[in-house]
Amino acid sequence: MYDAIIVGGGPAGLSAALILGRCLRSVLVCDAGHPRNASSHALHAYLTREGISPLDFLQTARDELKKFEKVSIAQCEVTKATRRDDQFEVTLLDGRIFQSRKLLLATGVVDVIPKIHGIMDFFGKSIFNCPYCDGWEVRHQKLAVYGKAHRGLKLAKSLKTWSNDILLCTDGASGLSKEDCEVLERNNIQLVDHKIIRLEGDDGRLKKIIFENGDVSEREAMFFNTESYIRSRLLEQFECNFSEEDGVERGKYEKTEIPGLYVAGNILREVQLVIVAAAEGAQAAFGINSALAKEDLN
Ligand SMILES: Cc1cc2nc3c(=O)[nH]c(=O)nc-3n(C[C@H](O)[C@H](O)[C@H](O)COP(=O)(O)OP(=O)(O)OC[C@H]3O[C@@H](n4cnc5c(N)ncnc54)[C@H](O)[C@@H]3O)c2cc1C
């Protein structure tokens, strides 16, 4: 029986494992190995780690955990998680079953990538979804925003922090009102509502967007604002209040209303930065260790 099982070995889960390892707790991290930013060329906005490869960042975190003898990592998806008699039981895809006193879900979210032919050649290199992560690298450049209705409008306005040359592409009917279009005009944001047929560029660097009507726009980067969804269905296996938009309901130290169940990282739908996910993992670990210590004291 582990003190804690952590589902998800991204920044949130590994950060929690580090704190719990330092508290001499026995911990199993189960990770399916699909971190959200796997396509990204570089991690930004993490103090002291500016520009590191996201996969190197995670490998460094895993290497640092090796000195804690009671922390282990199972490179496998968790398919089932249950709670019975104050204990949790998780089942892995390969059939292994483990028990723990506390459970932390740090399973992240998945982005819905716009359906544009060839987009994956550019995703994470010059097509991004988070201006706070990648806006600075393309500051003052010719930027495109991909998004419909208010999502597109909101992102286009926010990109004005980084560039004055913004083209909002709605890839078909914009869903924008007359008032919305006036906002765009007042803020000098161009709007194109023709369908995009393809993207052109070299080596992951976007150069042109080709529209269905034959128009071509030279653009150096694109940001999109499509939806993302919670990656794992494990939350649904507990009667835990959560919504795709607002994340998981929880109290102090990321503790949910299910006794012993904690959550951390992007699943919370707070600021979606690695440094924040790591901090949330640390908070949850603090909560978990405090609860375990309290239970064990006479
Ligand atoms: C293209 C791109 C670029 C980005 N760039 C930056 C950046 O520069 N700076 C920044 O701060 N943020 C950036 N982000 C955001 C960053 O990726 C997230 O903030 C961060 O990954 C969240 O960490 P997490 O631990 O919550 O989730 P994740 O990193 O997604 O990790 C969750 C882990 O849980 C695993 N998992 C899920 N379900 C299960 C299961 N059932 N069983 C076992 N394992 C499971 C997944 O496989 C994954 O490994 C970027 C995102 C994208 C998409």
The ligand as a Tripos MOL2 file, in Angstrom:
@<TRIPOS>MOLECULE
LIG
   53    58     1     0     0
SMALL
NO_CHARGES

@<TRIPOS>ATOM
      1 C1          2.1150   23.7800  -27.7450 C.3       1 LIG1
      2 C2          2.1200   24.1290  -26.2790 C.ar      1 LIG1
      3 C3          3.1360   24.9130  -25.7820 C.ar      1 LIG1
      4 C4          3.1520   25.2330  -24.4330 C.ar      1 LIG1
      5 N1          4.1610   26.0130  -23.9890 N.ar      1 LIG1
      6 C5          4.2190   26.3350  -22.7050 C.ar      1 LIG1
      7 C6          5.2670   27.1830  -22.2310 C.ar      1 LIG1
      8 O1          6.1460   27.6050  -22.9870 O.2       1 LIG1
      9 N2          5.2640   27.5110  -20.9200 N.ar      1 LIG1
     10 C7          4.3110   27.0650  -20.0680 C.ar      1 LIG1
     11 O2          4.3820   27.4090  -18.8950 O.2       1 LIG1
     12 N3          3.3040   26.2700  -20.4760 N.ar      1 LIG1
     13 C8          3.2360   25.8960  -21.7730 C.ar      1 LIG1
     14 N4          2.2170   25.0990  -22.2070 N.ar      1 LIG1
     15 C9          1.2150   24.6300  -21.2300 C.3       1 LIG1
     16 C10         1.7530   23.3840  -20.4920 C.3       1 LIG1
     17 O3          1.8570   22.3440  -21.4300 O.3       1 LIG1
     18 C11         0.8370   22.9880  -19.3410 C.3       1 LIG1
     19 O4          0.6610   24.0800  -18.4640 O.3       1 LIG1
     20 C12         1.4370   21.8230  -18.5230 C.3       1 LIG1
     21 O5          1.8180   20.7660  -19.3640 O.3       1 LIG1
     22 C13         0.4130   21.3400  -17.4930 C.3       1 LIG1
     23 O6          0.9810   20.3530  -16.7040 O.3       1 LIG1
     24 P1          0.0960   19.1630  -16.0900 P.3       1 LIG1
     25 O7          1.0160   18.3890  -15.2240 O.co2     1 LIG1
     26 O8         -1.1520   19.6990  -15.5120 O.co2     1 LIG1
     27 O9         -0.3620   18.2940  -17.3560 O.3       1 LIG1
     28 P2          0.4570   17.5480  -18.5000 P.3       1 LIG1
     29 O10         1.7590   18.1810  -18.7280 O.co2     1 LIG1
     30 O11        -0.4700   17.4260  -19.6540 O.co2     1 LIG1
     31 O12         0.7330   16.1100  -17.8650 O.3       1 LIG1
     32 C14        -0.3060   15.2150  -17.5940 C.3       1 LIG1
     33 C15         0.2570   13.8070  -17.6900 C.3       1 LIG1
     34 O13        -0.7420   12.8940  -17.1950 O.3       1 LIG1
     35 C16        -0.7490   11.7670  -18.0530 C.3       1 LIG1
     36 N5         -2.0580   11.1000  -17.9380 N.ar      1 LIG1
     37 C17        -3.2720   11.5660  -18.3010 C.ar      1 LIG1
     38 N6         -4.2130   10.6490  -18.0140 N.ar      1 LIG1
     39 C18        -3.5660    9.5920  -17.4680 C.ar      1 LIG1
     40 C19        -3.9930    8.3290  -16.9810 C.ar      1 LIG1
     41 N7         -5.2720    7.9670  -16.9820 N.pl3     1 LIG1
     42 N8         -3.0520    7.4820  -16.5170 N.ar      1 LIG1
     43 C20        -1.7420    7.8270  -16.4770 C.ar      1 LIG1
     44 N9         -1.2760    9.0160  -16.9290 N.ar      1 LIG1
     45 C21        -2.1850    9.8780  -17.4220 C.ar      1 LIG1
     46 C22        -0.5160   12.3490  -19.4460 C.3       1 LIG1
     47 O14        -0.1120   11.3370  -20.3510 O.3       1 LIG1
     48 C23         0.5620   13.3850  -19.1350 C.3       1 LIG1
     49 O15         1.8510   12.8140  -19.1990 O.3       1 LIG1
     50 C24         2.1310   24.7570  -23.5510 C.ar      1 LIG1
     51 C25         1.1050   23.9690  -24.0560 C.ar      1 LIG1
     52 C26         1.0920   23.6590  -25.4130 C.ar      1 LIG1
     53 C27        -0.0340   22.8200  -25.9450 C.3       1 LIG1
@<TRIPOS>BOND
     1     1     2 1
     2     2     3 ar
     3     2    52 ar
     4     3     4 ar
     5     4     5 ar
     6     4    50 ar
     7     5     6 ar
     8     6     7 ar
     9     6    13 1
    10     7     8 2
    11     7     9 ar
    12     9    10 ar
    13    10    11 2
    14    10    12 ar
    15    12    13 ar
    16    13    14 ar
    17    14    15 1
    18    14    50 ar
    19    15    16 1
    20    16    17 1
    21    16    18 1
    22    18    19 1
    23    18    20 1
    24    20    21 1
    25    20    22 1
    26    22    23 1
    27    23    24 1
    28    24    25 2
    29    24    26 1
    30    24    27 1
    31    27    28 1
    32    28    29 2
    33    28    30 1
    34    28    31 1
    35    31    32 1
    36    32    33 1
    37    33    34 1
    38    33    48 1
    39    34    35 1
    40    35    36 1
    41    35    46 1
    42    36    37 ar
    43    36    45 ar
    44    37    38 ar
    45    38    39 ar
    46    39    40 ar
    47    39    45 ar
    48    40    41 1
    49    40    42 ar
    50    42    43 ar
    51    43    44 ar
    52    44    45 ar
    53    46    47 1
    54    46    48 1
    55    48    49 1
    56    50    51 ar
    57    51    52 ar
    58    52    53 1
@<TRIPOS>SUBSTRUCTURE
     1 LIG1         1 GROUP 0 **** ****
